[in-house]
């Protein structure tokens, strides 16, 4: 759980969830959550640049679409993506089935 007030439009926030760092971001009014760890070299995605619903790894620029967690241009390279729900000023994350 994360207080909604911590999520400013376009500014990623990294929290511990499901035993790993997860980056949560509000982009164009929608909430997204993906694993914070880039599979290439372990870069912290939450410290990367956000553009067009993609987070860019600060180490080597790999881009990950926030909705499915796939690397831009590849369905095989991905990070975990989580569902989000916001209610009563709290954001909750859920594992996808």
C-alpha positions as CSV (number, residue, x, y, z in Angstrom):
1,X,0.0,0.0,0.0
2,X,1.1,3.5,-0.8
3,X,-0.5,6.8,0.1
4,X,-1.9,8.5,-3.1
5,X,-0.4,11.8,-2.0
6,X,3.1,10.3,-2.7
7,X,2.2,9.8,-6.4
8,X,2.7,13.0,-8.4
9,X,1.9,12.9,-12.1
10,X,4.9,11.7,-14.1
11,X,7.2,11.1,-11.1
12,X,8.0,7.4,-10.4
13,X,8.1,6.2,-6.8
14,X,9.9,3.0,-5.8
15,X,8.5,0.9,-2.9
16,X,9.1,-2.7,-1.6
17,X,6.2,-5.0,-2.7
18,X,6.0,-8.7,-3.1
19,X,9.6,-9.1,-1.9
20,X,11.2,-6.8,-4.6
21,X,11.5,-3.2,-5.5
22,X,8.5,-2.0,-7.5
23,X,8.1,1.3,-9.3
24,X,4.7,2.9,-9.2
25,X,3.9,5.9,-11.5
26,X,0.9,8.0,-12.3
27,X,1.0,8.7,-16.0
28,X,-1.7,10.7,-17.8
29,X,-4.0,10.0,-14.8
30,X,-3.5,6.2,-14.8
31,X,-1.6,4.2,-12.3
32,X,1.1,1.7,-13.3
33,X,3.4,-0.5,-11.4
34,X,6.4,-2.6,-12.7
35,X,9.4,-4.2,-11.3
36,X,12.1,-1.6,-10.6
37,X,15.0,-3.9,-11.8
38,X,16.0,-3.8,-15.4
39,X,16.8,-7.4,-16.6
40,X,19.8,-6.2,-18.6
41,X,22.2,-4.9,-15.9
42,X,19.9,-4.4,-12.8
43,X,19.4,-0.7,-13.4
44,X,16.8,1.0,-11.2
45,X,14.0,1.8,-13.6
46,X,12.4,4.2,-11.1
47,X,15.4,6.5,-11.5
48,X,15.0,6.5,-15.3
49,X,13.2,9.0,-17.6
50,X,9.5,8.6,-18.3
51,X,8.3,9.2,-21.8
52,X,5.2,8.1,-23.7
53,X,4.2,5.5,-21.0
54,X,7.7,4.1,-21.1
55,X,10.3,4.0,-18.4
56,X,13.9,4.2,-19.7
57,X,16.6,2.4,-17.7
58,X,19.2,5.0,-16.5
59,X,22.1,2.7,-17.2
60,X,21.7,1.8,-20.9
61,X,18.4,3.3,-22.0
62,X,16.3,0.1,-22.4
63,X,12.6,1.3,-22.5
64,X,9.8,-0.6,-20.8
65,X,6.1,-0.1,-21.5
66,X,4.4,0.5,-18.1
67,X,1.2,-1.4,-19.0
68,X,2.5,-4.8,-20.0
69,X,6.1,-4.5,-18.7
70,X,7.6,-5.5,-22.1
71,X,10.7,-3.9,-23.4
72,X,10.0,-1.5,-26.3
73,X,10.2,-3.6,-29.5
74,X,10.3,-7.0,-27.7
75,X,7.6,-9.2,-26.2
76,X,10.3,-11.6,-24.8
77,X,12.2,-9.2,-22.7
78,X,10.0,-7.9,-19.8
79,X,9.7,-7.0,-16.2
80,X,6.8,-7.9,-13.9
81,X,3.8,-5.6,-14.2
82,X,1.2,-5.3,-11.5
83,X,-2.4,-4.1,-11.3
84,X,-3.1,-1.0,-9.2
85,X,-6.3,0.1,-7.4
86,X,-6.7,3.5,-5.7
87,X,-9.3,4.0,-3.0
88,X,-9.6,6.2,0.0
89,X,-6.3,7.8,-0.6
90,X,-4.4,4.5,-0.8
91,X,-2.9,2.8,-3.8
92,X,-2.8,-1.0,-3.6
93,X,-0.9,-3.3,-5.9
94,X,-2.0,-6.8,-7.0
95,X,-0.1,-9.6,-8.8
96,X,-1.5,-10.3,-12.2
97,X,-2.8,-13.8,-12.8
